């Protein structure tokens, strides 16, 4: 899984920036309590996959997922 130190650093920076944006600039009430767990980035740094968890029942988690897609 380790692709070297640079992709890991970039992934950590992406996770931190998305967390900052969700906390301070995205004002969608549909986003519930969401925790960004991991960012997986390609070796060429061209694409990233963001993993998250959301607390609540099934409906609340589904609403959070849709709100994150909109954001």
Phi and psi restraints in degrees (range 20) as a CNS / XPLOR table:
assign (resid 1 and name C) (resid 2 and name N)
       (resid 2 and name CA) (resid 2 and name C) 1.0 -69.0 20.0 2
assign (resid 2 and name N) (resid 2 and name CA)
       (resid 2 and name C) (resid 3 and name N) 1.0 126.9 20.0 2
assign (resid 2 and name C) (resid 3 and name N)
       (resid 3 and name CA) (resid 3 and name C) 1.0 -110.9 20.0 2
assign (resid 3 and name N) (resid 3 and name CA)
       (resid 3 and name C) (resid 4 and name N) 1.0 12.7 20.0 2
assign (resid 3 and name C) (resid 4 and name N)
       (resid 4 and name CA) (resid 4 and name C) 1.0 110.5 20.0 2
assign (resid 4 and name N) (resid 4 and name CA)
       (resid 4 and name C) (resid 5 and name N) 1.0 172.2 20.0 2
assign (resid 4 and name C) (resid 5 and name N)
       (resid 5 and name CA) (resid 5 and name C) 1.0 -78.8 20.0 2
assign (resid 5 and name N) (resid 5 and name CA)
       (resid 5 and name C) (resid 6 and name N) 1.0 -31.1 20.0 2
assign (resid 5 and name C) (resid 6 and name N)
       (resid 6 and name CA) (resid 6 and name C) 1.0 -66.2 20.0 2
assign (resid 6 and name N) (resid 6 and name CA)
       (resid 6 and name C) (resid 7 and name N) 1.0 -49.4 20.0 2
assign (resid 6 and name C) (resid 7 and name N)
       (resid 7 and name CA) (resid 7 and name C) 1.0 -58.8 20.0 2
assign (resid 7 and name N) (resid 7 and name CA)
       (resid 7 and name C) (resid 8 and name N) 1.0 -35.6 20.0 2
assign (resid 7 and name C) (resid 8 and name N)
       (resid 8 and name CA) (resid 8 and name C) 1.0 -65.2 20.0 2
assign (resid 8 and name N) (resid 8 and name CA)
       (resid 8 and name C) (resid 9 and name N) 1.0 -42.2 20.0 2
assign (resid 8 and name C) (resid 9 and name N)
       (resid 9 and name CA) (resid 9 and name C) 1.0 -65.7 20.0 2
assign (resid 9 and name N) (resid 9 and name CA)
       (resid 9 and name C) (resid 10 and name N) 1.0 -41.1 20.0 2
assign (resid 9 and name C) (resid 10 and name N)
       (resid 10 and name CA) (resid 10 and name C) 1.0 -64.7 20.0 2
assign (resid 10 and name N) (resid 10 and name CA)
       (resid 10 and name C) (resid 11 and name N) 1.0 -42.1 20.0 2
assign (resid 10 and name C) (resid 11 and name N)
       (resid 11 and name CA) (resid 11 and name C) 1.0 -61.7 20.0 2
assign (resid 11 and name N) (resid 11 and name CA)
       (resid 11 and name C) (resid 12 and name N) 1.0 -42.7 20.0 2
assign (resid 11 and name C) (resid 12 and name N)
       (resid 12 and name CA) (resid 12 and name C) 1.0 -63.5 20.0 2
assign (resid 12 and name N) (resid 12 and name CA)
       (resid 12 and name C) (resid 13 and name N) 1.0 -39.1 20.0 2
assign (resid 12 and name C) (resid 13 and name N)
       (resid 13 and name CA) (resid 13 and name C) 1.0 -67.5 20.0 2
assign (resid 13 and name N) (resid 13 and name CA)
       (resid 13 and name C) (resid 14 and name N) 1.0 -40.0 20.0 2
assign (resid 13 and name C) (resid 14 and name N)
       (resid 14 and name CA) (resid 14 and name C) 1.0 -62.5 20.0 2
assign (resid 14 and name N) (resid 14 and name CA)
       (resid 14 and name C) (resid 15 and name N) 1.0 -45.3 20.0 2
assign (resid 14 and name C) (resid 15 and name N)
       (resid 15 and name CA) (resid 15 and name C) 1.0 -60.2 20.0 2
assign (resid 15 and name N) (resid 15 and name CA)
       (resid 15 and name C) (resid 16 and name N) 1.0 -43.8 20.0 2
assign (resid 15 and name C) (resid 16 and name N)
       (resid 16 and name CA) (resid 16 and name C) 1.0 -65.0 20.0 2
assign (resid 16 and name N) (resid 16 and name CA)
       (resid 16 and name C) (resid 17 and name N) 1.0 -40.3 20.0 2
assign (resid 16 and name C) (resid 17 and name N)
       (resid 17 and name CA) (resid 17 and name C) 1.0 -68.6 20.0 2
assign (resid 17 and name N) (resid 17 and name CA)
       (resid 17 and name C) (resid 18 and name N) 1.0 -41.5 20.0 2
assign (resid 17 and name C) (resid 18 and name N)
       (resid 18 and name CA) (resid 18 and name C) 1.0 -64.4 20.0 2
assign (resid 18 and name N) (resid 18 and name CA)
       (resid 18 and name C) (resid 19 and name N) 1.0 -41.5 20.0 2
assign (resid 18 and name C) (resid 19 and name N)
       (resid 19 and name CA) (resid 19 and name C) 1.0 -61.4 20.0 2
assign (resid 19 and name N) (resid 19 and name CA)
       (resid 19 and name C) (resid 20 and name N) 1.0 -41.5 20.0 2
assign (resid 19 and name C) (resid 20 and name N)
       (resid 20 and name CA) (resid 20 and name C) 1.0 -63.6 20.0 2
assign (resid 20 and name N) (resid 20 and name CA)
       (resid 20 and name C) (resid 21 and name N) 1.0 -43.8 20.0 2
assign (resid 20 and name C) (resid 21 and name N)
       (resid 21 and name CA) (resid 21 and name C) 1.0 -62.7 20.0 2
assign (resid 21 and name N) (resid 21 and name CA)
       (resid 21 and name C) (resid 22 and name N) 1.0 -43.5 20.0 2
assign (resid 21 and name C) (resid 22 and name N)
       (resid 22 and name CA) (resid 22 and name C) 1.0 -65.2 20.0 2
assign (resid 22 and name N) (resid 22 and name CA)
       (resid 22 and name C) (resid 23 and name N) 1.0 -36.7 20.0 2
assign (resid 22 and name C) (resid 23 and name N)
       (resid 23 and name CA) (resid 23 and name C) 1.0 -77.0 20.0 2
assign (resid 23 and name N) (resid 23 and name CA)
       (resid 23 and name C) (resid 24 and name N) 1.0 -31.1 20.0 2
assign (resid 23 and name C) (resid 24 and name N)
       (resid 24 and name CA) (resid 24 and name C) 1.0 -117.8 20.0 2
assign (resid 24 and name N) (resid 24 and name CA)
       (resid 24 and name C) (resid 25 and name N) 1.0 -27.2 20.0 2
assign (resid 24 and name C) (resid 25 and name N)
       (resid 25 and name CA) (resid 25 and name C) 1.0 -117.5 20.0 2
assign (resid 25 and name N) (resid 25 and name CA)
       (resid 25 and name C) (resid 26 and name N) 1.0 -19.0 20.0 2
assign (resid 25 and name C) (resid 26 and name N)
       (resid 26 and name CA) (resid 26 and name C) 1.0 -94.9 20.0 2
assign (resid 26 and name N) (resid 26 and name CA)
       (resid 26 and name C) (resid 27 and name N) 1.0 119.1 20.0 2
assign (resid 26 and name C) (resid 27 and name N)
       (resid 27 and name CA) (resid 27 and name C) 1.0 -114.1 20.0 2
assign (resid 27 and name N) (resid 27 and name CA)
       (resid 27 and name C) (resid 28 and name N) 1.0 45.7 20.0 2
assign (resid 27 and name C) (resid 28 and name N)
       (resid 28 and name CA) (resid 28 and name C) 1.0 -92.5 20.0 2
assign (resid 28 and name N) (resid 28 and name CA)
       (resid 28 and name C) (resid 29 and name N) 1.0 117.7 20.0 2
assign (resid 28 and name C) (resid 29 and name N)
       (resid 29 and name CA) (resid 29 and name C) 1.0 -67.8 20.0 2
assign (resid 29 and name N) (resid 29 and name CA)
       (resid 29 and name C) (resid 30 and name N) 1.0 -14.0 20.0 2
assign (resid 29 and name C) (resid 30 and name N)
       (resid 30 and name CA) (resid 30 and name C) 1.0 -73.2 20.0 2
assign (resid 30 and name N) (resid 30 and name CA)
       (resid 30 and name C) (resid 31 and name N) 1.0 -19.7 20.0 2
assign (resid 30 and name C) (resid 31 and name N)
       (resid 31 and name CA) (resid 31 and name C) 1.0 -79.2 20.0 2
assign (resid 31 and name N) (resid 31 and name CA)
       (resid 31 and name C) (resid 32 and name N) 1.0 114.1 20.0 2
assign (resid 31 and name C) (resid 32 and name N)
       (resid 32 and name CA) (resid 32 and name C) 1.0 -84.8 20.0 2
assign (resid 32 and name N) (resid 32 and name CA)
       (resid 32 and name C) (resid 33 and name N) 1.0 -144.7 20.0 2
assign (resid 32 and name C) (resid 33 and name N)
       (resid 33 and name CA) (resid 33 and name C) 1.0 -83.1 20.0 2
assign (resid 33 and name N) (resid 33 and name CA)
       (resid 33 and name C) (resid 34 and name N) 1.0 102.3 20.0 2
assign (resid 33 and name C) (resid 34 and name N)
       (resid 34 and name CA) (resid 34 and name C) 1.0 -115.3 20.0 2
assign (resid 34 and name N) (resid 34 and name CA)
       (resid 34 and name C) (resid 35 and name N) 1.0 136.3 20.0 2
assign (resid 34 and name C) (resid 35 and name N)
       (resid 35 and name CA) (resid 35 and name C) 1.0 -119.8 20.0 2
assign (resid 35 and name N) (resid 35 and name CA)
       (resid 35 and name C) (resid 36 and name N) 1.0 124.9 20.0 2
assign (resid 35 and name C) (resid 36 and name N)
       (resid 36 and name CA) (resid 36 and name C) 1.0 -79.9 20.0 2
assign (resid 36 and name N) (resid 36 and name CA)
       (resid 36 and name C) (resid 37 and name N) 1.0 120.7 20.0 2
assign (resid 36 and name C) (resid 37 and name N)
       (resid 37 and name CA) (resid 37 and name C) 1.0 -97.0 20.0 2
assign (resid 37 and name N) (resid 37 and name CA)
       (resid 37 and name C) (resid 38 and name N) 1.0 -35.9 20.0 2
assign (resid 37 and name C) (resid 38 and name N)
       (resid 38 and name CA) (resid 38 and name C) 1.0 -164.1 20.0 2
assign (resid 38 and name N) (resid 38 and name CA)
       (resid 38 and name C) (resid 39 and name N) 1.0 151.4 20.0 2
assign (resid 38 and name C) (resid 39 and name N)
       (resid 39 and name CA) (resid 39 and name C) 1.0 -123.7 20.0 2
assign (resid 39 and name N) (resid 39 and name CA)
       (resid 39 and name C) (resid 40 and name N) 1.0 126.0 20.0 2
assign (resid 39 and name C) (resid 40 and name N)
       (resid 40 and name CA) (resid 40 and name C) 1.0 -108.5 20.0 2
assign (resid 40 and name N) (resid 40 and name CA)
       (resid 40 and name C) (resid 41 and name N) 1.0 125.3 20.0 2
assign (resid 40 and name C) (resid 41 and name N)
       (resid 41 and name CA) (resid 41 and name C) 1.0 -120.6 20.0 2
assign (resid 41 and name N) (resid 41 and name CA)
       (resid 41 and name C) (resid 42 and name N) 1.0 145.9 20.0 2
assign (resid 41 and name C) (resid 42 and name N)
       (resid 42 and name CA) (resid 42 and name C) 1.0 -70.8 20.0 2
assign (resid 42 and name N) (resid 42 and name CA)
       (resid 42 and name C) (resid 43 and name N) 1.0 155.6 20.0 2
assign (resid 42 and name C) (resid 43 and name N)
       (resid 43 and name CA) (resid 43 and name C) 1.0 -60.0 20.0 2
assign (resid 43 and name N) (resid 43 and name CA)
       (resid 43 and name C) (resid 44 and name N) 1.0 -28.1 20.0 2
assign (resid 43 and name C) (resid 44 and name N)
       (resid 44 and name CA) (resid 44 and name C) 1.0 -90.1 20.0 2
assign (resid 44 and name N) (resid 44 and name CA)
       (resid 44 and name C) (resid 45 and name N) 1.0 5.4 20.0 2
assign (resid 44 and name C) (resid 45 and name N)
       (resid 45 and name CA) (resid 45 and name C) 1.0 63.6 20.0 2
assign (resid 45 and name N) (resid 45 and name CA)
       (resid 45 and name C) (resid 46 and name N) 1.0 22.8 20.0 2
assign (resid 45 and name C) (resid 46 and name N)
       (resid 46 and name CA) (resid 46 and name C) 1.0 -90.2 20.0 2
assign (resid 46 and name N) (resid 46 and name CA)
       (resid 46 and name C) (resid 47 and name N) 1.0 -26.8 20.0 2
assign (resid 46 and name C) (resid 47 and name N)
       (resid 47 and name CA) (resid 47 and name C) 1.0 -141.5 20.0 2
assign (resid 47 and name N) (resid 47 and name CA)
       (resid 47 and name C) (resid 48 and name N) 1.0 152.1 20.0 2
assign (resid 47 and name C) (resid 48 and name N)
       (resid 48 and name CA) (resid 48 and name C) 1.0 -136.6 20.0 2
assign (resid 48 and name N) (resid 48 and name CA)
       (resid 48 and name C) (resid 49 and name N) 1.0 147.9 20.0 2
assign (resid 48 and name C) (resid 49 and name N)
       (resid 49 and name CA) (resid 49 and name C) 1.0 -120.2 20.0 2
assign (resid 49 and name N) (resid 49 and name CA)
       (resid 49 and name C) (resid 50 and name N) 1.0 126.2 20.0 2
assign (resid 49 and name C) (resid 50 and name N)
       (resid 50 and name CA) (resid 50 and name C) 1.0 -105.2 20.0 2
assign (resid 50 and name N) (resid 50 and name CA)
       (resid 50 and name C) (resid 51 and name N) 1.0 127.5 20.0 2
assign (resid 50 and name C) (resid 51 and name N)
       (resid 51 and name CA) (resid 51 and name C) 1.0 -107.5 20.0 2
assign (resid 51 and name N) (resid 51 and name CA)
       (resid 51 and name C) (resid 52 and name N) 1.0 141.2 20.0 2
assign (resid 51 and name C) (resid 52 and name N)
       (resid 52 and name CA) (resid 52 and name C) 1.0 -146.1 20.0 2
assign (resid 52 and name N) (resid 52 and name CA)
       (resid 52 and name C) (resid 53 and name N) 1.0 163.1 20.0 2
assign (resid 52 and name C) (resid 53 and name N)
       (resid 53 and name CA) (resid 53 and name C) 1.0 -124.4 20.0 2
assign (resid 53 and name N) (resid 53 and name CA)
       (resid 53 and name C) (resid 54 and name N) 1.0 151.6 20.0 2
assign (resid 53 and name C) (resid 54 and name N)
       (resid 54 and name CA) (resid 54 and name C) 1.0 -133.1 20.0 2
assign (resid 54 and name N) (resid 54 and name CA)
       (resid 54 and name C) (resid 55 and name N) 1.0 135.0 20.0 2
assign (resid 54 and name C) (resid 55 and name N)
       (resid 55 and name CA) (resid 55 and name C) 1.0 -88.9 20.0 2
assign (resid 55 and name N) (resid 55 and name CA)
       (resid 55 and name C) (resid 56 and name N) 1.0 152.8 20.0 2
assign (resid 55 and name C) (resid 56 and name N)
       (resid 56 and name CA) (resid 56 and name C) 1.0 125.3 20.0 2
assign (resid 56 and name N) (resid 56 and name CA)
       (resid 56 and name C) (resid 57 and name N) 1.0 -176.8 20.0 2
assign (resid 56 and name C) (resid 57 and name N)
       (resid 57 and name CA) (resid 57 and name C) 1.0 -76.8 20.0 2
assign (resid 57 and name N) (resid 57 and name CA)
       (resid 57 and name C) (resid 58 and name N) 1.0 -180.0 20.0 2
assign (resid 57 and name C) (resid 58 and name N)
       (resid 58 and name CA) (resid 58 and name C) 1.0 -59.4 20.0 2
assign (resid 58 and name N) (resid 58 and name CA)
       (resid 58 and name C) (resid 59 and name N) 1.0 -40.8 20.0 2
assign (resid 58 and name C) (resid 59 and name N)
       (resid 59 and name CA) (resid 59 and name C) 1.0 -65.6 20.0 2
assign (resid 59 and name N) (resid 59 and name CA)
       (resid 59 and name C) (resid 60 and name N) 1.0 -43.4 20.0 2
assign (resid 59 and name C) (resid 60 and name N)
       (resid 60 and name CA) (resid 60 and name C) 1.0 -63.3 20.0 2
assign (resid 60 and name N) (resid 60 and name CA)
       (resid 60 and name C) (resid 61 and name N) 1.0 -42.6 20.0 2
assign (resid 60 and name C) (resid 61 and name N)
       (resid 61 and name CA) (resid 61 and name C) 1.0 -65.4 20.0 2
assign (resid 61 and name N) (resid 61 and name CA)
       (resid 61 and name C) (resid 62 and name N) 1.0 -39.7 20.0 2
assign (resid 61 and name C) (resid 62 and name N)
       (resid 62 and name CA) (resid 62 and name C) 1.0 -65.0 20.0 2
assign (resid 62 and name N) (resid 62 and name CA)
       (resid 62 and name C) (resid 63 and name N) 1.0 -41.4 20.0 2
assign (resid 62 and name C) (resid 63 and name N)
       (resid 63 and name CA) (resid 63 and name C) 1.0 -63.4 20.0 2
assign (resid 63 and name N) (resid 63 and name CA)
       (resid 63 and name C) (resid 64 and name N) 1.0 -38.7 20.0 2
assign (resid 63 and name C) (resid 64 and name N)
       (resid 64 and name CA) (resid 64 and name C) 1.0 -64.1 20.0 2
assign (resid 64 and name N) (resid 64 and name CA)
       (resid 64 and name C) (resid 65 and name N) 1.0 -40.9 20.0 2
assign (resid 64 and name C) (resid 65 and name N)
       (resid 65 and name CA) (resid 65 and name C) 1.0 -62.9 20.0 2
assign (resid 65 and name N) (resid 65 and name CA)
       (resid 65 and name C) (resid 66 and name N) 1.0 -43.5 20.0 2
assign (resid 65 and name C) (resid 66 and name N)
       (resid 66 and name CA) (resid 66 and name C) 1.0 -65.8 20.0 2
assign (resid 66 and name N) (resid 66 and name CA)
       (resid 66 and name C) (resid 67 and name N) 1.0 -39.5 20.0 2
assign (resid 66 and name C) (resid 67 and name N)
       (resid 67 and name CA) (resid 67 and name C) 1.0 -65.5 20.0 2
assign (resid 67 and name N) (resid 67 and name CA)
       (resid 67 and name C) (resid 68 and name N) 1.0 -38.2 20.0 2
assign (resid 67 and name C) (resid 68 and name N)
       (resid 68 and name CA) (resid 68 and name C) 1.0 -66.6 20.0 2
assign (resid 68 and name N) (resid 68 and name CA)
       (resid 68 and name C) (resid 69 and name N) 1.0 -37.6 20.0 2
assign (resid 68 and name C) (resid 69 and name N)
       (resid 69 and name CA) (resid 69 and name C) 1.0 -61.4 20.0 2
assign (resid 69 and name N) (resid 69 and name CA)
       (resid 69 and name C) (resid 70 and name N) 1.0 -40.6 20.0 2
assign (resid 69 and name C) (resid 70 and name N)
       (resid 70 and name CA) (resid 70 and name C) 1.0 -66.8 20.0 2
assign (resid 70 and name N) (resid 70 and name CA)
       (resid 70 and name C) (resid 71 and name N) 1.0 -39.6 20.0 2
